[in-house]
Amino acid sequence: MARIEGPLLIRSSNTPVPAAANPKILIDSKTPDSRYIDPIYNRYQLWLPYGKDYRRQVQAKGYRPEAEDLKRITAPIWGAALTDE
């Protein structure tokens, strides 16, 4: 399994997404079972099987959703970002 982790950041300012925005991580448009979001330290962590293609999306109130293709995961992946609305 590949660990995908890191901070949830606002792309324009490189600052943390506020906990009040209720950030969510989706994989292939679904909430993964193996995910954890720490609102105090603004970090997330999830685990996915190696060797598959995934689409990761970050959603939060007041921000435009950002999606990113994760191609053939072969190593841990760090961080995720959102864009201001």
C-alpha beads as a LAMMPS data file, in Angstrom:
LAMMPS data file: protein, C-alpha beads

85 atoms
84 bonds

1 atom types
1 bond types

-500.0 500.0 xlo xhi
-500.0 500.0 ylo yhi
-500.0 500.0 zlo zhi

Masses

1 110.0

Atoms # bond

1 1 1 0.000 0.000 0.000
2 1 1 1.167 3.525 -0.783
3 1 1 0.831 6.171 1.894
4 1 1 -0.397 9.489 0.523
5 1 1 -0.056 12.292 3.045
6 1 1 0.697 15.898 3.652
7 1 1 -0.760 19.324 4.275
8 1 1 -3.977 20.677 2.763
9 1 1 -3.002 24.062 1.346
10 1 1 -4.599 27.008 -0.460
11 1 1 -2.685 27.154 -3.741
12 1 1 -2.582 30.969 -4.100
13 1 1 -1.122 31.654 -0.659
14 1 1 0.430 28.305 0.289
15 1 1 -1.366 28.582 3.636
16 1 1 -3.410 25.888 5.396
17 1 1 -7.068 25.318 4.491
18 1 1 -9.048 26.441 7.566
19 1 1 -10.690 23.645 9.570
20 1 1 -13.973 25.624 9.354
21 1 1 -13.957 24.944 5.589
22 1 1 -14.407 21.224 6.407
23 1 1 -11.848 19.913 3.881
24 1 1 -12.438 16.495 2.325
25 1 1 -10.272 14.177 0.250
26 1 1 -11.935 12.032 -2.428
27 1 1 -10.410 9.242 -4.486
28 1 1 -12.196 8.472 -7.746
29 1 1 -15.124 10.637 -6.502
30 1 1 -15.538 8.572 -3.320
31 1 1 -14.476 9.006 0.278
32 1 1 -11.727 6.411 0.863
33 1 1 -12.081 4.091 3.841
34 1 1 -8.422 4.424 4.781
35 1 1 -8.211 8.188 5.206
36 1 1 -7.563 10.510 8.110
37 1 1 -7.718 14.315 8.199
38 1 1 -6.218 16.084 11.208
39 1 1 -7.987 19.476 11.430
40 1 1 -5.637 20.781 14.127
41 1 1 -2.434 20.284 12.123
42 1 1 -4.200 20.550 8.731
43 1 1 -2.774 17.296 7.388
44 1 1 -4.253 14.280 5.727
45 1 1 -3.165 10.687 5.288
46 1 1 -4.587 7.799 3.292
47 1 1 -3.436 4.476 1.900
48 1 1 -3.989 3.126 -1.629
49 1 1 -2.809 -0.033 -3.387
50 1 1 0.307 0.401 -5.541
51 1 1 0.201 0.119 -9.312
52 1 1 -3.206 1.648 -10.054
53 1 1 -4.377 4.971 -11.472
54 1 1 -6.444 7.206 -9.173
55 1 1 -8.016 10.644 -9.292
56 1 1 -7.611 12.602 -6.048
57 1 1 -9.905 15.533 -5.353
58 1 1 -9.832 18.014 -2.509
59 1 1 -13.059 19.786 -1.555
60 1 1 -13.739 22.474 1.058
61 1 1 -16.440 25.087 1.683
62 1 1 -15.561 28.369 -0.022
63 1 1 -12.919 26.862 -2.343
64 1 1 -13.011 25.554 -5.885
65 1 1 -12.478 21.766 -5.940
66 1 1 -9.109 20.661 -7.270
67 1 1 -8.578 17.270 -8.905
68 1 1 -5.305 15.565 -9.738
69 1 1 -4.573 12.320 -11.522
70 1 1 -2.320 9.966 -9.602
71 1 1 -0.792 7.658 -12.217
72 1 1 0.531 4.238 -11.302
73 1 1 1.459 4.986 -7.724
74 1 1 4.904 3.590 -6.996
75 1 1 5.944 5.747 -4.024
76 1 1 4.387 7.890 -1.298
77 1 1 2.786 11.165 -2.474
78 1 1 2.998 14.421 -0.515
79 1 1 0.459 17.263 -0.152
80 1 1 -2.707 18.535 -1.813
81 1 1 -3.948 22.036 -2.677
82 1 1 -7.133 24.036 -3.343
83 1 1 -7.826 27.209 -5.321
84 1 1 -9.676 30.234 -3.888
85 1 1 -13.144 30.831 -5.340

Bonds

1 1 1 2
2 1 2 3
3 1 3 4
4 1 4 5
5 1 5 6
6 1 6 7
7 1 7 8
8 1 8 9
9 1 9 10
10 1 10 11
11 1 11 12
12 1 12 13
13 1 13 14
14 1 14 15
15 1 15 16
16 1 16 17
17 1 17 18
18 1 18 19
19 1 19 20
20 1 20 21
21 1 21 22
22 1 22 23
23 1 23 24
24 1 24 25
25 1 25 26
26 1 26 27
27 1 27 28
28 1 28 29
29 1 29 30
30 1 30 31
31 1 31 32
32 1 32 33
33 1 33 34
34 1 34 35
35 1 35 36
36 1 36 37
37 1 37 38
38 1 38 39
39 1 39 40
40 1 40 41
41 1 41 42
42 1 42 43
43 1 43 44
44 1 44 45
45 1 45 46
46 1 46 47
47 1 47 48
48 1 48 49
49 1 49 50
50 1 50 51
51 1 51 52
52 1 52 53
53 1 53 54
54 1 54 55
55 1 55 56
56 1 56 57
57 1 57 58
58 1 58 59
59 1 59 60
60 1 60 61
61 1 61 62
62 1 62 63
63 1 63 64
64 1 64 65
65 1 65 66
66 1 66 67
67 1 67 68
68 1 68 69
69 1 69 70
70 1 70 71
71 1 71 72
72 1 72 73
73 1 73 74
74 1 74 75
75 1 75 76
76 1 76 77
77 1 77 78
78 1 78 79
79 1 79 80
80 1 80 81
81 1 81 82
82 1 82 83
83 1 83 84
84 1 84 85
